[in-house]
Amino acid sequence: TDGNVVYANDRSRMVRFDRETGQAPHISVWPEWVFGTPAKDVKYRFYYSFPVLLSPHDPGVLYTAAQYVFRSTDEGQSWDTISPDLTRNRQDVMGEISGGPISSNASSLFHVSLIRTLAESPLKKGELWVGTDDGTVQVSRDGGDSWRDVSPPDLPEWTTITAIDVSPHRRGTVYISGERHRVSDRAPYLYKTTDYGNTWQRITNGIRENDYSWVIREDPVRPGLLYAGTETGAYVSFDAGDSWQSLQRNLPPVMV
């Protein structure tokens, strides 16, 4: 990996900044002006801080996502679409104005039915996981050639999947976090699978029922040691999510 290269994005735009040369060419998937445009009228529905991922197996492979997953092998000069629309594609709730139905403004901050998080397994090249803002979890185990919806059956619609963490210790083990505060549900949604999403276990024991979840991560050294960030603080689990305890100590109430 070239430590002098930084990828940065905002809404549908992306640049590749080289700190040695000072050059920052635009490498956006599609040159589209999205401000003030309803989600149903844009070609690609990007989250305003959409995922950008360098493959842990090959730093020459770059991934990003809107409602589709894209892959580049030439530092963003060209992009291949490697998935169908992986969202619910709910045209009826995309709004007649930018930001609808969540925030009526021209910023295009809140387009809906888009991919919020993207991850590749550190153990298997081409095993890709996707979480959307309308409650779906999808996986490809063949580099994007085929995809399977593995959403937890009890995951409510319109759960925003805020993080996916693919275990660096055991194949098939994946952790996800989600939240639904936009629909007045402040409960934490944390899940674990050990069989590639065939079955899921909700793992929120010990987290306050109104403390909705933003992120979950497994320790890179110790298997089963998990960290979770919520709307008001941090939690730790020493038993792969079976129970949680506060990691707050002297940390003030803050979104983690």
C-alpha positions as CSV (number, residue, x, y, z in Angstrom):
1,T,0.0,0.0,0.0
2,D,1.2,3.5,-0.9
3,G,1.1,5.6,2.3
4,N,1.3,8.8,0.2
5,V,-2.0,8.2,-1.5
6,V,-5.3,9.3,0.2
7,Y,-8.8,8.6,-1.1
8,A,-11.4,11.1,-0.1
9,N,-15.1,11.4,-0.9
10,D,-18.2,13.6,-0.5
11,R,-21.6,12.6,-1.7
12,S,-21.0,11.2,-5.2
13,R,-17.5,12.7,-5.7
14,M,-14.2,11.0,-5.1
15,V,-10.6,12.2,-5.4
16,R,-7.2,10.4,-5.2
17,F,-4.8,12.7,-3.5
18,D,-1.0,12.1,-3.8
19,R,0.8,13.8,-1.0
20,E,4.2,13.6,-2.9
21,T,3.0,15.3,-6.1
22,G,0.1,17.3,-4.6
23,Q,-2.1,16.1,-7.4
24,A,-5.8,15.2,-6.6
25,P,-7.5,13.9,-9.8
26,H,-11.2,13.2,-9.7
27,I,-12.0,9.5,-9.8
28,S,-15.7,9.5,-9.3
29,V,-17.7,6.5,-10.6
30,W,-20.1,8.9,-12.4
31,P,-19.8,12.7,-12.9
32,E,-23.3,13.6,-11.8
33,W,-24.5,16.7,-10.0
34,V,-26.8,15.4,-7.3
35,F,-27.6,18.5,-5.2
36,G,-31.3,19.2,-5.1
37,T,-32.1,16.0,-7.0
38,P,-34.5,13.4,-5.6
39,A,-33.0,9.9,-5.0
40,K,-35.2,8.3,-7.6
41,D,-33.8,10.6,-10.3
42,V,-30.1,10.1,-9.8
43,K,-28.2,7.4,-11.6
44,Y,-26.3,6.2,-8.6
45,R,-27.5,6.7,-5.0
46,F,-24.4,7.4,-3.0
47,Y,-24.4,8.0,0.8
48,Y,-22.8,11.4,1.6
49,S,-19.8,9.6,3.1
50,F,-20.1,6.5,1.0
51,P,-17.8,3.5,1.6
52,V,-14.4,3.3,-0.1
53,L,-12.3,0.2,0.5
54,L,-8.9,-1.0,-0.5
55,S,-8.7,-4.8,-0.7
56,P,-6.7,-6.2,2.2
57,H,-5.5,-8.9,-0.3
58,D,-4.5,-6.6,-3.2
59,P,-3.9,-2.8,-2.7
60,G,-4.4,-2.4,-6.4
61,V,-8.1,-3.3,-6.0
62,L,-10.4,-0.5,-4.9
63,Y,-14.1,-0.9,-4.1
64,T,-16.9,1.6,-3.5
65,A,-20.7,1.5,-3.5
66,A,-23.9,3.3,-4.2
67,Q,-26.9,1.0,-4.6
68,Y,-24.4,-1.1,-6.6
69,V,-20.9,-2.2,-5.8
70,F,-18.1,-1.0,-8.0
71,R,-14.5,-2.2,-8.4
72,S,-11.5,-0.5,-9.9
73,T,-8.1,-2.1,-10.7
74,D,-6.5,1.1,-12.0
75,E,-6.6,3.5,-9.1
76,G,-10.1,4.7,-9.9
77,Q,-9.5,5.6,-13.6
78,S,-12.3,3.2,-14.6
79,W,-14.9,1.3,-12.7
80,D,-16.8,-2.0,-13.2
81,T,-20.2,-2.6,-11.7
82,I,-20.0,-6.0,-9.9
83,S,-23.5,-6.3,-8.4
84,P,-27.2,-5.7,-9.1
85,D,-29.1,-3.1,-7.0
86,L,-28.6,-4.6,-3.5
87,T,-31.1,-2.3,-1.8
88,R,-34.9,-2.7,-1.5
89,N,-35.1,0.0,-4.2
90,R,-38.2,1.6,-2.7
91,Q,-39.1,4.2,-5.3
92,D,-42.3,5.0,-3.4
93,V,-40.3,6.5,-0.5
94,M,-37.5,8.2,-2.3
95,G,-39.3,11.6,-2.3
96,E,-40.1,14.2,-4.8
97,I,-37.5,16.5,-3.5
98,S,-33.9,16.1,-2.4
99,G,-33.6,14.6,1.0
100,G,-37.2,13.3,1.1
101,P,-38.7,11.8,3.0
102,I,-36.2,12.4,5.8
103,S,-35.0,16.0,5.3
104,S,-36.4,18.4,2.7
105,N,-33.4,20.3,1.5
106,A,-31.1,20.7,-1.5
107,S,-28.1,19.1,0.1
108,S,-28.8,15.5,-1.1
109,L,-27.5,14.3,2.3
110,F,-30.3,11.9,2.9
111,H,-30.9,9.9,-0.3
112,V,-32.4,6.5,0.6
113,S,-32.1,2.9,-0.5
114,L,-28.3,3.0,-0.8
115,I,-25.3,0.9,0.5
116,R,-24.1,2.3,3.8
117,T,-21.2,-0.1,4.5
118,L,-19.0,-2.5,2.6
119,A,-16.3,-5.0,3.8
120,E,-14.1,-7.7,2.4
121,S,-13.1,-10.7,4.4
122,P,-9.4,-10.4,5.6
123,L,-9.3,-14.3,5.3
124,K,-10.7,-14.8,1.8
125,K,-10.2,-12.6,-1.2
126,G,-13.4,-11.7,-3.0
127,E,-15.7,-12.4,-0.1
128,L,-17.7,-9.1,0.0
129,W,-20.3,-8.0,2.5
130,V,-22.7,-5.2,2.0
131,G,-25.2,-3.4,4.4
132,T,-27.8,-1.0,3.2
133,D,-29.8,1.8,4.9
134,D,-33.1,0.1,4.2
135,G,-32.4,-3.1,6.1
136,T,-30.6,-5.6,3.9
137,V,-27.3,-7.6,4.3
138,Q,-25.9,-9.1,1.2
139,V,-22.8,-11.3,0.6
140,S,-20.8,-12.4,-2.4
141,R,-18.2,-15.2,-2.0
142,D,-17.0,-15.1,-5.6
143,G,-15.7,-11.5,-6.1
144,G,-19.1,-10.1,-7.0
145,D,-20.1,-12.7,-9.6
146,S,-23.2,-13.6,-7.5
147,W,-24.9,-12.2,-4.5
148,R,-27.1,-13.6,-1.7
149,D,-29.5,-11.7,0.6
150,V,-28.6,-13.0,4.1
151,S,-30.5,-10.3,6.1
152,P,-31.4,-11.5,9.7
153,P,-35.0,-12.6,9.5
154,D,-36.0,-10.5,12.6
155,L,-34.2,-7.3,11.4
156,P,-36.9,-4.7,10.9
157,E,-37.2,-2.9,7.5
158,W,-35.5,0.5,7.4
159,T,-32.7,-0.6,9.8
160,T,-29.6,1.3,8.7
161,I,-26.7,-1.2,8.7
162,T,-24.0,1.1,10.1
163,A,-21.1,-1.3,10.2
164,I,-20.0,-4.8,9.1
165,D,-17.0,-6.5,10.6
166,V,-15.8,-9.7,9.1
167,S,-13.8,-11.7,11.6
168,P,-10.1,-11.9,11.0
169,H,-10.0,-15.1,13.1
170,R,-12.7,-17.5,11.8
171,R,-14.2,-17.8,8.3
172,G,-18.0,-17.3,8.1
173,T,-18.1,-15.2,11.3
174,V,-19.4,-11.7,10.7
175,Y,-20.7,-9.0,13.1
176,I,-23.1,-6.2,12.1
177,S,-24.5,-3.2,13.8
178,G,-27.7,-1.2,12.9
179,E,-29.9,1.5,14.1
180,R,-33.4,2.9,13.4
181,H,-33.6,6.3,15.1
182,R,-35.0,7.8,11.9
183,V,-38.2,5.9,12.5
184,S,-38.3,6.7,16.2
185,D,-36.7,3.4,17.3
186,R,-33.7,3.9,19.5
187,A,-33.0,0.2,20.2
188,P,-29.5,-1.2,19.5
189,Y,-29.3,-3.8,16.7
190,L,-26.2,-6.0,16.9
191,Y,-26.0,-9.4,15.3
192,K,-23.5,-12.2,14.8
193,T,-23.3,-15.1,12.3
194,T,-20.9,-18.0,12.3
195,D,-22.1,-19.6,9.1
196,Y,-21.9,-16.9,6.4
197,G,-25.3,-15.4,7.3
198,N,-27.4,-18.6,7.1
199,T,-28.3,-18.0,10.8
200,W,-28.0,-14.9,13.0
201,Q,-27.9,-14.3,16.7
202,R,-28.9,-10.9,18.2
203,I,-26.2,-9.9,20.7
204,T,-27.3,-6.9,22.7
205,N,-27.4,-8.3,26.3
206,G,-26.0,-5.6,28.6
207,I,-26.5,-2.6,26.2
208,R,-29.2,-0.1,27.3
209,E,-32.4,-0.6,25.4
210,N,-32.5,3.0,24.1
211,D,-28.8,3.3,23.2
212,Y,-28.8,2.7,19.5
213,S,-25.7,1.2,17.9
214,W,-23.3,2.7,15.4
215,V,-20.4,0.3,15.1
216,I,-19.1,-3.1,16.2
217,R,-15.5,-4.4,15.8
218,E,-13.7,-7.6,16.8
219,D,-10.2,-7.3,18.3
220,P,-7.6,-8.1,15.6
221,V,-5.5,-10.2,18.1
222,R,-7.9,-11.8,20.5
223,P,-10.9,-13.8,19.0
224,G,-14.3,-13.0,20.6
225,L,-13.2,-9.7,22.1
226,L,-15.7,-7.2,20.7
227,Y,-16.1,-3.5,20.9
228,A,-19.3,-1.6,20.2
229,G,-20.0,2.1,19.8
230,T,-23.4,3.5,20.5
231,E,-25.2,6.9,20.5
232,T,-24.0,7.6,24.0
233,G,-20.8,5.6,24.5
234,A,-18.7,2.4,24.2
235,Y,-19.1,-1.2,25.3
236,V,-16.9,-4.2,25.4
237,S,-17.7,-8.0,25.3
238,F,-15.3,-10.7,26.3
239,D,-17.5,-13.6,25.1
240,A,-18.2,-12.9,21.4
241,G,-21.2,-10.8,22.2
242,D,-23.1,-13.0,24.6
243,S,-22.8,-10.2,27.2
244,W,-21.7,-6.6,27.2
245,Q,-20.4,-4.2,29.8
246,S,-19.8,-0.5,29.7
247,L,-16.4,0.8,28.6
248,Q,-17.4,4.3,29.5
249,R,-15.2,5.0,32.6
250,N,-14.4,8.8,32.3
251,L,-15.7,9.1,28.7
252,P,-18.5,11.7,28.6
253,P,-21.8,10.7,26.9
254,V,-20.9,10.9,23.3
255,M,-21.6,9.1,20.0
256,V,-19.0,6.5,19.3
